[in-house]
């Protein structure tokens, strides 16, 4: 601006004044913005002074481009500008400003501008300091709030855990109770509404299972009475015929009586298997623990199967010793009976049946082997499934129920043992029962 003003005063070119006018407008705009940004009175005074002095210079310069007009002219007359400061040497401040006057005026403007810049810097520093103190205060507040939130968070987590984990445990316990077949205790879940709703549905399920269990019990009782009673009469009649109590029989009649007796025995076994399987599925088998000799149980089972063994001319090989254990006599008898029944059923005419018992330390083992077709590799994982029939079935025999090995495994597992197929058997099939000699509960009491 100073250079443009000096050139205009020196040359009197209106184009130079146009340039100065643009700079003047920009300068006044900056002054107005500074005045808005610095509301304090101490800062307003130098800003107003620099604006007024530059405005006076602009009007003084403009008076040499546009001469004053009368009030009736197209433009209002120019307002007289304040006198410019006199330069050194006593030159008057009226008329065209000299170069010295311009220099003094712009020097004064620079001084005012430096003061405004200093004030602005001071204001900026003060505002920055305020912001820093505010940030430090906020940071301190955040720190203490974080410290205070730690115990609050721990307390909230504890309350949440108590309020949620307890009903979840109740739901889990109720599900386990239903899975174990224990329906006598009502299910009540306390907690949020959703978990209480789950508890109500579990209670409904418990009552429904009780009803189904009662229906199953009535059905089993009906089957036991309605089927076993006439079956007993059929077996007794067959035994009377076979023993020739009602009179002598010829060879053909005696063969028919043998078939009738044997078929009745097998039918009774199928019915008992079905009843036993239903009981094992409805509830975990209960055990009546007592001291049992595995050898005596094997002898009793062989005695029951003596007619079938004799009819197939099987050679029985016993490898027994002193094998004593604590078990449920009836259920262990059923297990051995099912294994021997399968072995007899699959053995060929004139084959060999091998039964071995042994005890080592805390374990008792019973093996039943035959010389039949054996168990295919693909069937070994499935023969213990309920109702599964293997691909190799003996000829001339009534098809089994497919429940014998499934029931045997359930009873063995109830004793804490296992029933498995022996790998690498040379001929036929070999099944091994491994049982603890002391039931877990009895062992804990003795220890």
C-alpha beads as a LAMMPS data file, in Angstrom:
LAMMPS data file: protein, C-alpha beads

447 atoms
446 bonds

1 atom types
1 bond types

-500.0 500.0 xlo xhi
-500.0 500.0 ylo yhi
-500.0 500.0 zlo zhi

Masses

1 110.0

Atoms # bond

1 1 1 0.000 0.000 0.000
2 1 1 2.807 2.429 0.821
3 1 1 4.540 1.865 -2.486
4 1 1 1.284 2.317 -4.428
5 1 1 0.469 5.531 -2.518
6 1 1 3.942 6.963 -3.152
7 1 1 3.723 6.159 -6.851
8 1 1 0.264 7.722 -7.095
9 1 1 1.383 10.940 -5.348
10 1 1 4.452 11.092 -7.537
11 1 1 2.835 10.255 -10.898
12 1 1 -0.844 11.138 -10.374
13 1 1 -1.966 8.086 -12.410
14 1 1 -5.650 7.186 -11.661
15 1 1 -4.857 3.507 -12.349
16 1 1 -2.496 3.497 -9.398
17 1 1 -5.275 4.888 -7.238
18 1 1 -7.533 2.007 -8.345
19 1 1 -4.880 -0.407 -7.138
20 1 1 -4.648 1.457 -3.851
21 1 1 -8.429 1.416 -3.511
22 1 1 -8.492 -2.382 -3.781
23 1 1 -5.784 -2.625 -1.135
24 1 1 -7.718 -0.156 0.992
25 1 1 -10.887 -2.249 0.843
26 1 1 -8.986 -5.397 1.787
27 1 1 -7.262 -3.553 4.626
28 1 1 -10.538 -2.207 6.038
29 1 1 -12.068 -5.668 5.815
30 1 1 -9.179 -7.064 7.845
31 1 1 -9.619 -4.261 10.402
32 1 1 -13.310 -5.121 10.789
33 1 1 -12.537 -8.831 11.297
34 1 1 -9.859 -7.999 13.855
35 1 1 -12.333 -5.791 15.699
36 1 1 -14.807 -8.701 15.888
37 1 1 -12.129 -11.150 17.034
38 1 1 -10.768 -8.851 19.761
39 1 1 -13.733 -7.667 21.853
40 1 1 -11.617 -6.299 24.693
41 1 1 -11.524 -2.422 24.881
42 1 1 -7.740 -2.364 25.219
43 1 1 -7.474 -4.103 21.864
44 1 1 -10.288 -2.194 20.175
45 1 1 -8.546 1.224 20.524
46 1 1 -5.432 0.553 18.372
47 1 1 -7.546 -1.355 15.851
48 1 1 -9.936 1.587 15.505
49 1 1 -7.014 4.047 15.299
50 1 1 -5.262 2.217 12.486
51 1 1 -8.540 1.939 10.582
52 1 1 -9.322 5.639 10.985
53 1 1 -5.847 6.799 9.928
54 1 1 -5.788 4.599 6.866
55 1 1 -9.310 5.775 6.007
56 1 1 -8.156 9.436 6.317
57 1 1 -5.246 8.753 3.989
58 1 1 -7.535 7.083 1.483
59 1 1 -9.931 10.037 1.460
60 1 1 -7.039 12.490 1.117
61 1 1 -5.716 10.617 -1.876
62 1 1 -9.165 10.240 -3.363
63 1 1 -9.704 14.015 -3.224
64 1 1 -7.015 14.431 -5.842
65 1 1 -8.753 12.070 -8.251
66 1 1 -12.395 13.061 -7.894
67 1 1 -12.842 16.800 -7.246
68 1 1 -15.540 17.793 -4.754
69 1 1 -19.011 18.271 -6.203
70 1 1 -21.966 20.295 -5.051
71 1 1 -24.784 18.789 -3.072
72 1 1 -26.948 18.688 -6.256
73 1 1 -24.387 16.639 -8.166
74 1 1 -24.479 12.876 -8.799
75 1 1 -22.227 12.184 -5.806
76 1 1 -22.267 13.691 -2.332
77 1 1 -19.357 15.983 -1.544
78 1 1 -16.349 14.355 0.023
79 1 1 -15.893 14.760 3.726
80 1 1 -12.756 16.687 4.534
81 1 1 -10.011 14.419 5.736
82 1 1 -8.194 15.162 8.978
83 1 1 -4.947 17.034 8.436
84 1 1 -1.930 14.874 7.909
85 1 1 0.881 15.238 10.403
86 1 1 3.476 17.865 9.559
87 1 1 6.841 16.617 8.493
88 1 1 10.114 17.759 9.897
89 1 1 10.993 21.285 8.625
90 1 1 7.510 22.756 9.231
91 1 1 5.870 21.782 5.937
92 1 1 2.067 22.310 6.199
93 1 1 -0.252 19.267 6.330
94 1 1 -2.608 20.619 3.670
95 1 1 -2.480 20.000 -0.079
96 1 1 -1.084 16.927 -1.762
97 1 1 0.782 14.736 0.761
98 1 1 4.458 14.724 0.224
99 1 1 6.663 11.645 0.236
100 1 1 7.824 12.518 3.737
101 1 1 4.240 12.791 4.965
102 1 1 3.408 9.415 3.423
103 1 1 6.450 7.875 5.043
104 1 1 5.517 9.290 8.455
105 1 1 1.930 8.142 8.084
106 1 1 2.812 4.598 7.063
107 1 1 5.433 4.440 9.800
108 1 1 2.699 5.342 12.256
109 1 1 0.461 2.655 10.710
110 1 1 3.253 0.090 11.053
111 1 1 3.691 1.029 14.691
112 1 1 -0.020 0.548 15.299
113 1 1 0.076 -2.742 13.367
114 1 1 2.991 -3.978 15.494
115 1 1 1.015 -3.117 18.615
116 1 1 -2.028 -4.930 17.320
117 1 1 0.124 -7.968 16.444
118 1 1 1.628 -7.954 19.916
119 1 1 -1.832 -7.695 21.479
120 1 1 -3.079 -10.519 19.263
121 1 1 -0.106 -12.702 20.177
122 1 1 -0.737 -11.979 23.841
123 1 1 -4.409 -12.846 23.395
124 1 1 -3.557 -16.047 21.564
125 1 1 -1.052 -17.035 24.241
126 1 1 -3.609 -16.335 26.930
127 1 1 -6.283 -18.379 25.155
128 1 1 -3.824 -21.218 24.589
129 1 1 -2.926 -21.130 28.273
130 1 1 -6.616 -21.247 29.184
131 1 1 -7.140 -24.183 26.830
132 1 1 -4.132 -25.988 28.291
133 1 1 -5.384 -25.472 31.831
134 1 1 -8.851 -26.644 30.768
135 1 1 -7.360 -29.704 29.088
136 1 1 -5.255 -30.461 32.178
137 1 1 -8.317 -30.101 34.403
138 1 1 -10.359 -32.342 32.096
139 1 1 -7.547 -34.885 31.998
140 1 1 -7.360 -34.891 35.783
141 1 1 -11.125 -35.301 36.027
142 1 1 -11.003 -38.165 33.538
143 1 1 -8.214 -39.814 35.531
144 1 1 -10.138 -39.651 38.790
145 1 1 -13.319 -40.768 37.050
146 1 1 -11.454 -43.761 35.633
147 1 1 -10.110 -44.566 39.101
148 1 1 -13.621 -44.290 40.518
149 1 1 -15.056 -46.462 37.728
150 1 1 -12.756 -49.396 38.516
151 1 1 -14.466 -50.413 41.781
152 1 1 -17.828 -49.505 40.288
153 1 1 -17.106 -51.784 37.338
154 1 1 -15.999 -54.586 39.652
155 1 1 -19.122 -54.233 41.762
156 1 1 -21.322 -54.138 38.646
157 1 1 -19.568 -57.193 37.230
158 1 1 -20.053 -59.026 40.509
159 1 1 -23.734 -58.163 40.638
160 1 1 -24.165 -59.134 36.984
161 1 1 -22.387 -62.425 37.611
162 1 1 -24.549 -63.173 40.631
163 1 1 -27.774 -62.207 38.872
164 1 1 -26.996 -64.127 35.670
165 1 1 -24.761 -67.038 36.661
166 1 1 -27.081 -68.284 39.411
167 1 1 -30.138 -68.775 37.154
168 1 1 -27.882 -70.193 34.437
169 1 1 -26.592 -72.755 36.937
170 1 1 -30.172 -73.510 37.933
171 1 1 -31.099 -74.102 34.282
172 1 1 -28.033 -76.300 33.791
173 1 1 -28.851 -78.287 36.923
174 1 1 -32.458 -78.726 35.795
175 1 1 -31.354 -80.018 32.392
176 1 1 -28.963 -82.485 34.037
177 1 1 -31.754 -83.558 36.377
178 1 1 -34.056 -84.289 33.438
179 1 1 -31.256 -86.019 31.543
180 1 1 -30.586 -88.341 34.496
181 1 1 -34.262 -89.248 34.720
182 1 1 -34.806 -87.575 38.109
183 1 1 -38.274 -86.061 37.808
184 1 1 -39.302 -85.872 41.458
185 1 1 -37.931 -82.379 42.235
186 1 1 -39.842 -79.381 40.769
187 1 1 -37.842 -76.958 38.623
188 1 1 -37.755 -73.317 39.706
189 1 1 -35.438 -70.760 38.100
190 1 1 -35.086 -67.301 39.649
191 1 1 -33.609 -64.421 37.689
192 1 1 -34.376 -62.330 34.585
193 1 1 -37.669 -62.840 32.794
194 1 1 -36.119 -64.766 29.898
195 1 1 -34.430 -67.280 32.189
196 1 1 -37.562 -67.630 34.306
197 1 1 -39.469 -68.418 31.098
198 1 1 -36.898 -71.122 30.304
199 1 1 -37.396 -72.537 33.803
200 1 1 -41.160 -72.642 33.300
201 1 1 -40.741 -74.549 30.030
202 1 1 -38.381 -76.990 31.748
203 1 1 -40.951 -77.528 34.508
204 1 1 -43.579 -78.212 31.841
205 1 1 -41.177 -80.674 30.223
206 1 1 -40.602 -82.389 33.589
207 1 1 -44.320 -82.873 34.125
208 1 1 -44.722 -84.120 30.565
209 1 1 -41.898 -86.635 31.055
210 1 1 -43.533 -87.840 34.268
211 1 1 -46.747 -88.476 32.334
212 1 1 -44.891 -90.316 29.569
213 1 1 -42.966 -92.346 32.130
214 1 1 -46.213 -93.340 33.805
215 1 1 -47.670 -94.368 30.447
216 1 1 -44.565 -96.414 29.675
217 1 1 -44.704 -98.102 33.074
218 1 1 -48.355 -99.028 32.531
219 1 1 -47.497 -100.345 29.083
220 1 1 -44.632 -102.467 30.412
221 1 1 -46.841 -103.804 33.191
222 1 1 -49.507 -104.656 30.618
223 1 1 -46.980 -106.365 28.340
224 1 1 -45.495 -108.286 31.242
225 1 1 -48.898 -109.583 32.288
226 1 1 -50.637 -110.059 28.946
227 1 1 -47.702 -111.675 27.111
228 1 1 -45.701 -113.516 29.721
229 1 1 -48.696 -115.253 31.311
230 1 1 -49.853 -117.095 28.154
231 1 1 -46.223 -117.607 27.150
232 1 1 -45.579 -119.415 30.432
233 1 1 -48.557 -121.670 29.726
234 1 1 -47.189 -122.428 26.251
235 1 1 -43.743 -123.274 27.652
236 1 1 -45.184 -125.490 30.385
237 1 1 -47.372 -127.292 27.865
238 1 1 -44.365 -127.861 25.633
239 1 1 -42.345 -129.202 28.559
240 1 1 -45.194 -131.596 29.467
241 1 1 -45.337 -132.870 25.894
242 1 1 -41.551 -133.208 25.668
243 1 1 -41.425 -135.139 28.954
244 1 1 -44.243 -137.440 27.673
245 1 1 -46.356 -136.717 30.727
246 1 1 -49.576 -137.131 28.742
247 1 1 -48.357 -140.229 26.954
248 1 1 -45.541 -141.564 24.814
249 1 1 -44.509 -139.631 21.701
250 1 1 -43.103 -140.872 18.469
251 1 1 -39.980 -139.327 16.949
252 1 1 -41.828 -136.727 14.894
253 1 1 -44.015 -135.669 17.827
254 1 1 -40.968 -135.402 20.084
255 1 1 -39.238 -133.156 17.501
256 1 1 -42.317 -130.907 17.356
257 1 1 -42.357 -130.683 21.160
258 1 1 -38.664 -129.705 21.154
259 1 1 -39.337 -127.003 18.568
260 1 1 -42.304 -125.726 20.597
261 1 1 -40.246 -125.571 23.812
262 1 1 -37.252 -123.931 22.148
263 1 1 -39.404 -121.361 20.332
264 1 1 -41.229 -120.491 23.551
265 1 1 -37.908 -119.960 25.306
266 1 1 -36.655 -117.677 22.529
267 1 1 -39.919 -115.721 22.475
268 1 1 -39.692 -115.216 26.219
269 1 1 -36.123 -113.971 25.807
270 1 1 -37.224 -111.461 23.153
271 1 1 -40.010 -110.137 25.363
272 1 1 -37.681 -109.813 28.341
273 1 1 -35.118 -108.019 26.163
274 1 1 -37.734 -105.515 25.055
275 1 1 -38.869 -104.876 28.633
276 1 1 -35.283 -104.539 29.884
277 1 1 -34.392 -102.149 27.067
278 1 1 -37.403 -99.959 27.820
279 1 1 -36.368 -99.801 31.451
280 1 1 -32.774 -98.862 30.629
281 1 1 -33.954 -96.078 28.319
282 1 1 -36.394 -94.597 30.825
283 1 1 -33.969 -94.448 33.734
284 1 1 -30.414 -95.294 34.629
285 1 1 -30.214 -98.932 35.810
286 1 1 -30.090 -99.218 39.587
287 1 1 -27.670 -101.760 41.018
288 1 1 -28.188 -104.136 43.934
289 1 1 -24.549 -104.680 44.830
290 1 1 -23.530 -108.023 46.328
291 1 1 -20.599 -110.388 46.213
292 1 1 -20.836 -112.449 43.016
293 1 1 -18.822 -115.314 41.577
294 1 1 -18.488 -114.900 37.826
295 1 1 -17.727 -118.613 37.469
296 1 1 -21.007 -119.638 39.108
297 1 1 -22.928 -117.215 36.873
298 1 1 -21.292 -118.747 33.792
299 1 1 -22.290 -122.248 34.957
300 1 1 -25.888 -121.105 35.528
301 1 1 -26.106 -119.502 32.077
302 1 1 -24.692 -122.627 30.397
303 1 1 -27.259 -124.713 32.219
304 1 1 -30.039 -122.497 30.811
305 1 1 -28.667 -122.912 27.279
306 1 1 -27.925 -126.627 27.612
307 1 1 -30.721 -127.763 25.241
308 1 1 -29.592 -125.366 22.494
309 1 1 -25.936 -126.336 22.980
310 1 1 -26.802 -130.014 22.812
311 1 1 -28.995 -129.592 19.742
312 1 1 -26.073 -128.010 17.842
313 1 1 -23.520 -130.447 19.285
314 1 1 -21.317 -127.609 20.498
315 1 1 -18.162 -128.268 22.482
316 1 1 -17.924 -125.916 25.459
317 1 1 -14.422 -124.979 26.588
318 1 1 -14.270 -123.348 30.027
319 1 1 -11.246 -121.457 31.271
320 1 1 -12.431 -120.252 34.663
321 1 1 -10.790 -119.599 37.993
322 1 1 -11.529 -117.736 41.149
323 1 1 -13.201 -114.578 39.729
324 1 1 -15.007 -112.741 42.508
325 1 1 -16.458 -109.236 42.257
326 1 1 -19.121 -106.942 43.677
327 1 1 -21.970 -106.499 41.179
328 1 1 -25.694 -106.780 40.576
329 1 1 -26.197 -110.532 40.230
330 1 1 -29.332 -110.318 38.095
331 1 1 -27.954 -107.768 35.648
332 1 1 -24.590 -109.503 35.296
333 1 1 -26.457 -112.768 34.661
334 1 1 -28.407 -110.998 31.896
335 1 1 -25.166 -109.700 30.337
336 1 1 -23.515 -113.122 30.269
337 1 1 -26.738 -114.741 29.075
338 1 1 -27.001 -112.336 26.119
339 1 1 -23.400 -112.977 25.079
340 1 1 -23.719 -116.764 25.372
341 1 1 -27.065 -116.678 23.536
342 1 1 -25.450 -114.825 20.616
343 1 1 -22.470 -117.182 20.602
344 1 1 -24.703 -120.278 20.513
345 1 1 -26.897 -118.717 17.867
346 1 1 -24.026 -117.907 15.496
347 1 1 -21.948 -121.054 16.136
348 1 1 -21.928 -123.694 13.379
349 1 1 -23.015 -127.300 13.991
350 1 1 -20.309 -129.109 15.948
351 1 1 -18.449 -125.878 16.654
352 1 1 -16.624 -124.847 19.782
353 1 1 -17.775 -122.335 22.399
354 1 1 -15.089 -120.838 24.639
355 1 1 -15.788 -118.954 27.886
356 1 1 -12.990 -117.569 30.068
357 1 1 -13.002 -115.631 33.340
358 1 1 -10.076 -113.947 35.073
359 1 1 -9.260 -111.324 37.651
360 1 1 -6.217 -109.048 37.704
361 1 1 -5.868 -106.510 40.470
362 1 1 -9.032 -104.416 40.604
363 1 1 -10.463 -105.726 37.285
364 1 1 -12.513 -108.796 36.413
365 1 1 -12.803 -109.967 32.784
366 1 1 -15.188 -112.386 31.085
367 1 1 -14.674 -113.470 27.462
368 1 1 -17.156 -115.342 25.267
369 1 1 -15.887 -116.617 21.891
370 1 1 -17.452 -118.702 19.140
371 1 1 -16.423 -120.125 15.762
372 1 1 -19.173 -118.480 13.750
373 1 1 -18.825 -116.061 10.811
374 1 1 -17.388 -113.349 13.055
375 1 1 -18.192 -109.641 13.103
376 1 1 -17.360 -107.636 9.956
377 1 1 -15.149 -104.591 10.431
378 1 1 -17.959 -102.231 9.424
379 1 1 -20.352 -103.722 12.005
380 1 1 -18.058 -103.583 15.033
381 1 1 -18.973 -99.998 15.893
382 1 1 -22.704 -100.602 15.465
383 1 1 -23.493 -103.996 16.973
384 1 1 -24.120 -102.321 20.355
385 1 1 -26.784 -100.027 18.901
386 1 1 -30.389 -100.833 19.728
387 1 1 -32.280 -102.887 17.097
388 1 1 -29.228 -103.133 14.835
389 1 1 -29.004 -106.433 12.950
390 1 1 -25.642 -107.449 11.532
391 1 1 -25.249 -108.441 7.923
392 1 1 -24.289 -112.030 8.764
393 1 1 -27.280 -113.852 10.284
394 1 1 -27.442 -117.589 11.077
395 1 1 -29.690 -119.801 8.999
396 1 1 -32.656 -121.604 10.454
397 1 1 -32.925 -119.317 13.500
398 1 1 -35.635 -116.861 14.355
399 1 1 -34.292 -113.368 13.813
400 1 1 -33.247 -111.718 17.070
401 1 1 -34.513 -108.435 18.453
402 1 1 -31.213 -106.605 18.110
403 1 1 -31.451 -105.542 21.753
404 1 1 -29.297 -108.126 23.531
405 1 1 -25.909 -106.453 23.088
406 1 1 -27.389 -102.986 23.612
407 1 1 -28.861 -104.033 26.967
408 1 1 -25.637 -105.818 27.898
409 1 1 -23.593 -102.690 27.234
410 1 1 -25.987 -100.525 29.300
411 1 1 -25.694 -102.898 32.258
412 1 1 -21.906 -103.118 31.965
413 1 1 -21.585 -99.326 31.792
414 1 1 -23.832 -99.025 34.861
415 1 1 -21.171 -101.082 36.700
416 1 1 -18.451 -98.704 35.501
417 1 1 -17.048 -101.234 33.024
418 1 1 -16.925 -101.707 29.274
419 1 1 -18.050 -104.261 26.692
420 1 1 -15.922 -104.541 23.558
421 1 1 -15.064 -106.693 20.574
422 1 1 -11.649 -108.356 20.927
423 1 1 -9.481 -107.503 17.946
424 1 1 -7.323 -110.094 16.209
425 1 1 -9.446 -113.129 17.088
426 1 1 -8.505 -115.925 14.713
427 1 1 -11.957 -117.381 14.047
428 1 1 -15.491 -116.273 14.831
429 1 1 -16.240 -113.479 17.283
430 1 1 -14.935 -112.768 20.759
431 1 1 -16.568 -110.298 23.168
432 1 1 -14.913 -109.192 26.394
433 1 1 -16.534 -107.812 29.545
434 1 1 -14.230 -105.726 31.760
435 1 1 -15.642 -104.814 35.172
436 1 1 -14.193 -103.227 38.311
437 1 1 -14.134 -105.795 41.088
438 1 1 -15.547 -103.159 43.425
439 1 1 -18.253 -100.716 42.371
440 1 1 -17.037 -97.068 42.606
441 1 1 -19.416 -96.169 45.469
442 1 1 -18.497 -99.281 47.475
443 1 1 -14.777 -98.698 46.909
444 1 1 -15.008 -95.102 48.129
445 1 1 -16.806 -96.219 51.312
446 1 1 -14.157 -98.840 52.070
447 1 1 -11.284 -96.458 51.405

Bonds

1 1 1 2
2 1 2 3
3 1 3 4
4 1 4 5
5 1 5 6
6 1 6 7
7 1 7 8
8 1 8 9
9 1 9 10
10 1 10 11
11 1 11 12
12 1 12 13
13 1 13 14
14 1 14 15
15 1 15 16
16 1 16 17
17 1 17 18
18 1 18 19
19 1 19 20
20 1 20 21
21 1 21 22
22 1 22 23
23 1 23 24
24 1 24 25
25 1 25 26
26 1 26 27
27 1 27 28
28 1 28 29
29 1 29 30
30 1 30 31
31 1 31 32
32 1 32 33
33 1 33 34
34 1 34 35
35 1 35 36
36 1 36 37
37 1 37 38
38 1 38 39
39 1 39 40
40 1 40 41
41 1 41 42
42 1 42 43
43 1 43 44
44 1 44 45
45 1 45 46
46 1 46 47
47 1 47 48
48 1 48 49
49 1 49 50
50 1 50 51
51 1 51 52
52 1 52 53
53 1 53 54
54 1 54 55
55 1 55 56
56 1 56 57
57 1 57 58
58 1 58 59
59 1 59 60
60 1 60 61
61 1 61 62
62 1 62 63
63 1 63 64
64 1 64 65
65 1 65 66
66 1 66 67
67 1 67 68
68 1 68 69
69 1 69 70
70 1 70 71
71 1 71 72
72 1 72 73
73 1 73 74
74 1 74 75
75 1 75 76
76 1 76 77
77 1 77 78
78 1 78 79
79 1 79 80
80 1 80 81
81 1 81 82
82 1 82 83
83 1 83 84
84 1 84 85
85 1 85 86
86 1 86 87
87 1 87 88
88 1 88 89
89 1 89 90
90 1 90 91
91 1 91 92
92 1 92 93
93 1 93 94
94 1 94 95
95 1 95 96
96 1 96 97
97 1 97 98
98 1 98 99
99 1 99 100
100 1 100 101
101 1 101 102
102 1 102 103
103 1 103 104
104 1 104 105
105 1 105 106
106 1 106 107
107 1 107 108
108 1 108 109
109 1 109 110
110 1 110 111
111 1 111 112
112 1 112 113
113 1 113 114
114 1 114 115
115 1 115 116
116 1 116 117
117 1 117 118
118 1 118 119
119 1 119 120
120 1 120 121
121 1 121 122
122 1 122 123
123 1 123 124
124 1 124 125
125 1 125 126
126 1 126 127
127 1 127 128
128 1 128 129
129 1 129 130
130 1 130 131
131 1 131 132
132 1 132 133
133 1 133 134
134 1 134 135
135 1 135 136
136 1 136 137
137 1 137 138
138 1 138 139
139 1 139 140
140 1 140 141
141 1 141 142
142 1 142 143
143 1 143 144
144 1 144 145
145 1 145 146
146 1 146 147
147 1 147 148
148 1 148 149
149 1 149 150
150 1 150 151
151 1 151 152
152 1 152 153
153 1 153 154
154 1 154 155
155 1 155 156
156 1 156 157
157 1 157 158
158 1 158 159
159 1 159 160
160 1 160 161
161 1 161 162
162 1 162 163
163 1 163 164
164 1 164 165
165 1 165 166
166 1 166 167
167 1 167 168
168 1 168 169
169 1 169 170
170 1 170 171
171 1 171 172
172 1 172 173
173 1 173 174
174 1 174 175
175 1 175 176
176 1 176 177
177 1 177 178
178 1 178 179
179 1 179 180
180 1 180 181
181 1 181 182
182 1 182 183
183 1 183 184
184 1 184 185
185 1 185 186
186 1 186 187
187 1 187 188
188 1 188 189
189 1 189 190
190 1 190 191
191 1 191 192
192 1 192 193
193 1 193 194
194 1 194 195
195 1 195 196
196 1 196 197
197 1 197 198
198 1 198 199
199 1 199 200
200 1 200 201
201 1 201 202
202 1 202 203
203 1 203 204
204 1 204 205
205 1 205 206
206 1 206 207
207 1 207 208
208 1 208 209
209 1 209 210
210 1 210 211
211 1 211 212
212 1 212 213
213 1 213 214
214 1 214 215
215 1 215 216
216 1 216 217
217 1 217 218
218 1 218 219
219 1 219 220
220 1 220 221
221 1 221 222
222 1 222 223
223 1 223 224
224 1 224 225
225 1 225 226
226 1 226 227
227 1 227 228
228 1 228 229
229 1 229 230
230 1 230 231
231 1 231 232
232 1 232 233
233 1 233 234
234 1 234 235
235 1 235 236
236 1 236 237
237 1 237 238
238 1 238 239
239 1 239 240
240 1 240 241
241 1 241 242
242 1 242 243
243 1 243 244
244 1 244 245
245 1 245 246
246 1 246 247
247 1 247 248
248 1 248 249
249 1 249 250
250 1 250 251
251 1 251 252
252 1 252 253
253 1 253 254
254 1 254 255
255 1 255 256
256 1 256 257
257 1 257 258
258 1 258 259
259 1 259 260
260 1 260 261
261 1 261 262
262 1 262 263
263 1 263 264
264 1 264 265
265 1 265 266
266 1 266 267
267 1 267 268
268 1 268 269
269 1 269 270
270 1 270 271
271 1 271 272
272 1 272 273
273 1 273 274
274 1 274 275
275 1 275 276
276 1 276 277
277 1 277 278
278 1 278 279
279 1 279 280
280 1 280 281
281 1 281 282
282 1 282 283
283 1 283 284
284 1 284 285
285 1 285 286
286 1 286 287
287 1 287 288
288 1 288 289
289 1 289 290
290 1 290 291
291 1 291 292
292 1 292 293
293 1 293 294
294 1 294 295
295 1 295 296
296 1 296 297
297 1 297 298
298 1 298 299
299 1 299 300
300 1 300 301
301 1 301 302
302 1 302 303
303 1 303 304
304 1 304 305
305 1 305 306
306 1 306 307
307 1 307 308
308 1 308 309
309 1 309 310
310 1 310 311
311 1 311 312
312 1 312 313
313 1 313 314
314 1 314 315
315 1 315 316
316 1 316 317
317 1 317 318
318 1 318 319
319 1 319 320
320 1 320 321
321 1 321 322
322 1 322 323
323 1 323 324
324 1 324 325
325 1 325 326
326 1 326 327
327 1 327 328
328 1 328 329
329 1 329 330
330 1 330 331
331 1 331 332
332 1 332 333
333 1 333 334
334 1 334 335
335 1 335 336
336 1 336 337
337 1 337 338
338 1 338 339
339 1 339 340
340 1 340 341
341 1 341 342
342 1 342 343
343 1 343 344
344 1 344 345
345 1 345 346
346 1 346 347
347 1 347 348
348 1 348 349
349 1 349 350
350 1 350 351
351 1 351 352
352 1 352 353
353 1 353 354
354 1 354 355
355 1 355 356
356 1 356 357
357 1 357 358
358 1 358 359
359 1 359 360
360 1 360 361
361 1 361 362
362 1 362 363
363 1 363 364
364 1 364 365
365 1 365 366
366 1 366 367
367 1 367 368
368 1 368 369
369 1 369 370
370 1 370 371
371 1 371 372
372 1 372 373
373 1 373 374
374 1 374 375
375 1 375 376
376 1 376 377
377 1 377 378
378 1 378 379
379 1 379 380
380 1 380 381
381 1 381 382
382 1 382 383
383 1 383 384
384 1 384 385
385 1 385 386
386 1 386 387
387 1 387 388
388 1 388 389
389 1 389 390
390 1 390 391
391 1 391 392
392 1 392 393
393 1 393 394
394 1 394 395
395 1 395 396
396 1 396 397
397 1 397 398
398 1 398 399
399 1 399 400
400 1 400 401
401 1 401 402
402 1 402 403
403 1 403 404
404 1 404 405
405 1 405 406
406 1 406 407
407 1 407 408
408 1 408 409
409 1 409 410
410 1 410 411
411 1 411 412
412 1 412 413
413 1 413 414
414 1 414 415
415 1 415 416
416 1 416 417
417 1 417 418
418 1 418 419
419 1 419 420
420 1 420 421
421 1 421 422
422 1 422 423
423 1 423 424
424 1 424 425
425 1 425 426
426 1 426 427
427 1 427 428
428 1 428 429
429 1 429 430
430 1 430 431
431 1 431 432
432 1 432 433
433 1 433 434
434 1 434 435
435 1 435 436
436 1 436 437
437 1 437 438
438 1 438 439
439 1 439 440
440 1 440 441
441 1 441 442
442 1 442 443
443 1 443 444
444 1 444 445
445 1 445 446
446 1 446 447
